């Protein structure tokens, strides 16, 4: 059998709050298969975004082991982790995090600036990513000239431009109307089914979660 893309074993995450130790994740065990599309649901404060940040290498567990694609990312140095994130993870956030002074294609190019890819190849890849998300006619537009749904498409293009192993999406439809949200979810489904991308998505929206192959529920730092 193929090994999971993500393996968490006895993962605990604690934070300091006002001199107190707050345990947000309670000894979690979790496998995410390659090519899976998973939704994480649960009440506010249940640890969903914390878990997503651990998988994406944005944070480290307090204890336990975290393996992604056979690598112990919890044991990497800050420099190794930053390099791993740049090459392995695509990020999609609720607030699109686009730079207003850059055009759509320039925003999509941003993750490649940290890589040794030559500028002409960067532009070609960014244009290809925008075509994948259906925005080939908006490459020269600035974020203020785009709708919310189009801005989120640009952020998805930016997430896939480096051909990552994993896409993490934190409330990707949270700021969108139902029609725009459905278009974004359909795009994520396409990336999963046709391009084989592994996607882990945090959402409060049951309709969004239904697009995933697996729905996981977190409550008080435990998987139910």
C-alpha positions in Angstrom: 0.0 0.0 0.0 1.1 3.6 -0.8 2.1 5.5 2.4 0.0 8.4 3.4 1.1 11.9 2.3 0.6 13.2 5.9 1.1 11.2 9.1 0.5 12.7 12.6 1.3 10.6 15.6 0.5 11.6 19.2 0.6 15.3 18.1 0.0 17.8 21.0 0.0 21.6 20.5 0.0 24.0 23.4 0.1 27.8 23.6 1.0 30.1 26.4 -1.9 32.4 27.4 -1.5 34.8 30.3 1.0 32.5 32.1 -1.2 29.4 31.5 -0.5 26.5 29.2 -3.5 26.0 26.8 -3.7 22.6 25.1 -5.3 23.1 21.7 -4.6 19.7 20.1 -4.8 16.6 22.3 -2.5 13.7 21.2 -3.8 13.5 17.6 -3.2 10.6 15.3 -4.2 11.2 11.7 -3.3 9.9 8.2 -4.1 11.9 5.0 -3.9 9.8 1.9 -2.2 11.1 -1.3 -4.8 12.6 -3.6 -7.4 13.0 -0.9 -9.7 16.0 -0.5 -10.4 16.4 3.2 -12.6 18.9 5.1 -11.9 19.8 8.7 -15.0 21.0 10.6 -15.7 21.9 14.2 -16.7 24.8 16.4 -14.6 27.9 16.8 -11.6 27.1 19.0 -11.7 23.4 18.3 -8.1 23.5 16.8 -8.9 23.3 13.0 -6.7 26.1 11.9 -4.0 25.0 14.3 -4.0 21.5 12.8 -3.9 23.0 9.3 -1.0 25.2 10.2 1.0 22.2 11.5 0.4 20.2 8.3 1.5 23.2 6.2 4.7 23.7 8.2 3.6 27.2 9.5 3.8 26.0 13.1 5.4 23.1 15.0 3.8 20.6 17.4 4.7 20.8 21.1 5.2 17.0 21.0 4.6 14.1 18.7 5.7 13.4 15.2 4.6 15.0 11.9 5.7 13.4 8.6 4.8 14.8 5.2 5.9 12.9 2.1 8.3 10.8 4.2 9.9 13.9 5.8 9.9 14.7 9.5 8.9 18.4 9.1 8.7 18.8 12.8 12.5 18.2 13.0 13.5 20.6 10.3 15.4 23.9 11.0 13.6 27.2 10.2 15.5 27.5 7.0 14.8 23.9 5.9 11.1 24.4 6.8 10.8 27.6 4.8 12.4 26.0 1.8 10.1 22.9 2.2 7.0 25.1 2.4 8.0 27.1 -0.7 8.3 23.9 -2.8 5.7 21.6 -1.3 2.6 23.6 0.0 0.1 25.9 -1.7 -1.9 28.2 0.5 -5.4 29.5 0.0 -6.8 31.8 2.7 -10.2 33.4 3.4 -8.7 36.9 2.9 -7.1 36.5 -0.5 -3.8 38.1 0.6 -3.1 39.6 -2.9 -0.8 42.6 -3.2 -2.9 45.5 -4.5 0.1 47.0 -6.4 0.7 43.9 -8.5 -1.4 42.5 -11.4 -3.0 39.1 -11.2 -0.1 37.5 -13.1 2.5 39.2 -10.9 0.7 38.1 -7.7 0.7 34.5 -9.0 4.5 34.7 -9.8 5.3 35.7 -6.2 6.0 32.2 -4.8 8.5 31.5 -7.6 10.6 34.5 -6.8 12.2 32.4 -4.0 13.1 29.7 -6.4 15.9 29.4 -9.0 13.3 29.5 -11.9 14.3 32.1 -14.6 12.0 35.1 -15.0 10.7 34.0 -18.5 9.8 30.6 -17.0 8.2 32.2 -14.0 5.9 34.3 -16.2 5.0 31.2 -18.3 4.1 29.2 -15.3 2.0 32.0 -13.8 0.1 32.4 -17.0 -0.5 28.7 -17.2 -1.8 28.7 -13.6 -4.2 31.5 -14.4 -5.5 29.6 -17.4 -6.1 26.6 -15.2 -8.4 28.7 -12.9 -10.2 30.3 -15.9 -8.6 33.8 -15.7 -6.5 34.0 -18.8 -8.3 37.2 -19.8 -7.6 38.9 -16.4 -3.8 38.5 -16.2 -3.1 42.3 -16.4 -5.9 43.3 -14.0 -5.2 44.5 -10.4 -7.0 43.0 -7.4 -9.3 46.1 -7.2 -10.5 45.4 -10.7 -11.6 41.8 -9.8 -14.6 40.4 -8.0 -14.1 38.5 -4.8 -14.5 35.2 -6.6 -11.9 36.2 -9.2 -9.5 37.3 -6.4 -9.9 33.9 -4.8 -9.2 32.3 -8.2 -6.0 34.3 -8.4 -5.0 33.1 -5.0 -5.6 29.5 -6.0 -3.5 30.1 -9.1 -0.7 31.4 -6.8 -1.2 28.3 -4.7 -0.7 25.8 -7.6 2.0 27.7 -9.6 4.9 25.8 -7.8 3.1 22.5 -8.4 2.9 21.7 -4.7 2.3 18.3 -3.1 -0.3 19.7 -0.8 -2.9 22.5 -0.9 -4.2 23.9 2.4 -7.3 26.0 2.3 -8.5 27.9 5.4 -12.2 29.0 5.0 -11.6 29.6 1.2 -15.3 30.5 0.6 -15.8 32.4 3.9 -16.1 35.8 2.2 -17.9 34.8 -0.9 -21.6 34.7 -2.0 -23.1 31.2 -2.7 -22.5 31.3 -6.4 -18.9 32.4 -6.2 -18.3 29.9 -3.4 -19.7 27.1 -5.5 -17.4 28.1 -8.4 -14.3 28.0 -6.0 -15.3 24.6 -4.6 -15.8 23.2 -8.1 -12.3 24.5 -9.0 -10.8 22.8 -5.9 -12.7 19.6 -6.9 -11.1 19.8 -10.4 -7.6 20.3 -9.0 -8.2 17.2 -6.8 -9.8 14.9 -9.3 -8.0 15.9 -12.6 -4.6 17.1 -11.3 -4.4 14.7 -8.3 -3.7 17.5 -5.8 -4.1 16.6 -2.1 -6.3 19.2 -0.5 -7.0 19.8 3.2 -9.7 22.5 3.8 -11.0 24.1 7.0 -14.6 25.2 6.7 -17.6 26.1 8.8 -19.9 25.6 5.7 -21.5 22.1 5.5 -22.2 22.6 1.7 -18.5 23.3 1.2 -17.5 20.2 3.3 -19.7 18.0 1.2 -17.4 18.6 -1.8 -14.6 16.8 0.1 -14.0 13.0 -0.1 -13.6 12.8 3.7 -15.1 15.1 6.4 -13.3 15.1 9.8 -14.7 16.7 12.9 -12.6 18.3 15.6 -13.9 19.1 19.0 -11.8 20.5 21.9 -8.6 19.4 20.2 -9.7 15.8 19.5 -10.9 14.1 16.3 -14.4 12.7 16.7 
